[in-house]
Amino acid sequence: MIRKTNIVMACTGAMLLLSVLHACQNSAKPAHSQSETAAAATPAQPTAAATATAVQASSPQPAASAQPAQVLPDFTFYILRSGIRFTKQDLAKTGNIVFILFDPTCSHCQQEAKHIGQHYDEVKDANFYFVSMNDPALMSAFLETHAKPLVGKPNVELLYDRNADFINKFHVPSQYPAVYVYGNNGQLKDHWDGERDIDKVIASIRK
């Protein structure tokens, strides 16, 4: 039964990945806030609430709601370069915690990573966790190709979400990249779906 549940979760994660990628590639104007994202949604795209319902039906884990988790949930990701498990207990203890849910092939994700890399000195006190359910082979070249200044930085980590923990526990985003800024007390400070002006990104990460 556990094996069957894991297979269903993986399939659900893949379907969600494709739907979000569709939004990334075909959005005429990236969303800059939750309200803007909701206004830009089209009937062809599944809503976050509907997607969360599907996740809940296929998984014993709590489904993410239309709003991001206000407090950091427990999770299990895997460090891409080593395959070692990475949990809530492994997060940095000082500085803001920035989760970036991304697809390596998404142009908006590539641009946002590039801009963060170009402005790294302005946000170097934060901790960045790039999370993806996509092919690890594609993930491995993402920073090297699009955000080289972030490569090798001690506060930047690539995490593979092979069990779709993010969309089950944090949030089901409407667009990639989806960014979540938490304080080191675990409380959510800011969130946005889609590419955002870099000045606003820096301000959110530093607050």
N, C-alpha and C positions, 0 to 999 in steps of 0.2 A: 504493500500500500504506500509506503514512504517513497519507493522508487517511482511508482506511478504518479504521485503528487509532484515530485521533482520534475518529471517530464512535462506535466501539464503546466507547471510554473514557467519552465524554460520556453515552451511554446507561446504562452501568454506574453512573456517578456519580449519575445521576438516580434509578435504581432504589434505590441505597443511601440516597439522600436521603429517599425516600419511606418506606423501612423504618425509618429512625431517627426520622423525624417521627412515625410511627405509635407508636413507643415513647414519645416525648415526650408525646404527647397522651393516651395511654391508660394510662400508668403510674400506679398508685394512690399510689405512694410513691416519690419520686425517689431514685435510688441515690446513696450518699455515698462509696462506695469500690468498687474493682474486685471485691472478694469479695462485697459486697452486690449489686452489679449481676449477677454470675454467678448468685447464688442466686435473684434475682428473674426471671431469663429464663424465657420460656414457650416451648413447642414451636412456637407459631405464628410466633415471631420468629426470623429467621436468626441463628445465633451469629456472633461476630466471626471465628472461625476459618473457618467456611463462607463467609462473605462475602469474606474475604481470599483464599480459594481461587478464588472466582469472578473477583475482580479480577485475580489472577495469570494466570488463563487467558485473559483478554481484553486484557491489556496487557503490553508488553515490560518495563515498569518493575518493580522489586522490589515485591512485595506487602507490605503492612503485616501484622504479626503480631498475635496476641492481646494482646501486651504493647506499650505505646508505645515508640517509638524512644528509646533511652537517651541517644543523642547526636543533636543537631540534624542532620537530613539536609539535603541540597541540595533546593531547591524553587524553583518559579516561581509566584508569585501576581501579582495586578495591583491597584495602588492604585485604589480605587473612584472617588475624586473626579477622578483624572487619567488613568487607564488605563495608567499607566507600570508597566513590569515591576518586581517587587519580589522580590529573592532573598535568600538567606542572608547575603550580603555587605552588605545594606542594613539589617540588624538593628542595634538600638542596641548600643553597645559597653560601656555601663555599666548596672548595675541588672539585676534579674531580667527574664526575657523570658516573657510570659504569652500563650499562644495560646488563644483561645476559639473553638472550632468551633461554629457556631450556625446555626439556621434562624430567619429573622426572624419567622415566624408561630408559633414555639414559645413557649408561655406561660412555661415554666421558663427559657428563654433570656432572655425579656423581664424576668423577675423578677431573675435573677442580674445582668444588666446594670444594672438599676435600683439594686440594692443596692450594687454596686461604685461607681456614680456617687454615691450618697449618702455613701459612705465614702471618696471619692477622696483626701482629705487624708491618710488613713492608708496609702494604697498608691501615692502619687504618685511614689515613687522607682522603681517598676517600669514596664515598657513593655508596653502591651496591644495585641495584634493580633487583632482580631475577623475570623475567616475564615469564608466561606460559599460554597457552590456554588449558592446560590439565585439567583433573579432579582435582578439589580443594582438594579432599580427598587424592590423591596421592601427590599433592603439599605440603600439610601440614606436611608431614613426611620427606620431602626431606632434609632440613638442619639438622634436628635432627638425621637423619640416616647417612648422608654422610659428613656433615660439621658442626659438633656440636660446634666448637669454634665460629661460626658465629651466633649461636642462642642467641637472646636477645640483640645483639649489636645495639646501637641506629642508626648506619649508614648502617644497613642492613634491607631490606624490601622484603617480598614476595608479588608479585602483580599478580592478576588474570586478564587476558586479555580476557574477555568473548565475546567481540565484534570484535576480530581479528584486533584491532587497530594497533598493531605493524607491521604486514605484510602489512597493507594497507597504513601506513604512514611513517614508518621508513625504512623498508627493507624486502625483501624476501630472507632469507639466503639459502645457499645450504646444510649446515650441522648444527647440534647442537653439542655443544653450539655455539651460535653466540654472540659475545661480542662487545660492542660499548662503547668507552671511549669518553665522552664529557667534555670539560672544563666548569667551572662555568659561562662562557660567552655564553654557548649554542653551541659552535662550535665543530664539530667532530675532535678528535685528532687521533684516531686509531680505527681499526675494524678488526676482524678476525672471520672466520667460522671454527668450529671444534676445538678439543683440541689442546692446544699450550704448549710448554715447560714453566714451571712455572717461570723460570728466565726472559723469554721474557714477560710473563704476568705481572709480578711485574714491570718491566721496563716501559711497556706501561701505566700501571695504575698510576705510579708515575710521568710520564713526564709532 
